[in-house]
Amino acid sequence: MQNQIFYQQWSSPCGPMCIASLNDQLIMSDWIDGWHRQTIMKRFDRMLRPQWIEKETPIILKAIKELKEYFAKERRSFDLPIHLVGSEFQVKTWLALQKIPYGESRTYSDIAQEIGQSGANRAVGGAVGQNPLSIIIPCHRVLGSRNTLTGYGGGMATKKELLRIEGIFNSLSDTTQS
């Protein structure tokens, strides 16, 4: 039987997102217009061979509720069952991202060291960029060397806003790295 992924579009304060679940677990909270979206969708198709069905589910509704609370500065962490779809390296990287506390940031180098892959900054950057659970797995908290802003799937304005919500952006240089 084909995997059924249920999804809903949600208009976040920073732009439209796709919120999706598989077997009562969240697998996606991604920016619909994100630059990495097609790569994530291809990975899901390759690894899950899913049938996409537009439908609300309890986990999707809970995810939207928690994201709304996050944007209202009423939530600092998420309490959602998630299912990570990616390579072993990607999953290891995403699990490390979940350990970054609200209001704090890390560099790609910090994450590489956290997962025992010191020097794998570029590979970590690639995995961070393929995170299908934006905000919930806080890839927006990852910065370049010397705490400079780097790209973000939801766009630089969105990354700045998420960091501003958490009180991080004000302490950063507004220098952007590509």
Order of alpha helices (4+ residues) and beta strands (2+ residues): beta-beta-beta-alpha-beta-alpha-alpha-beta-alpha-alpha-beta-alpha
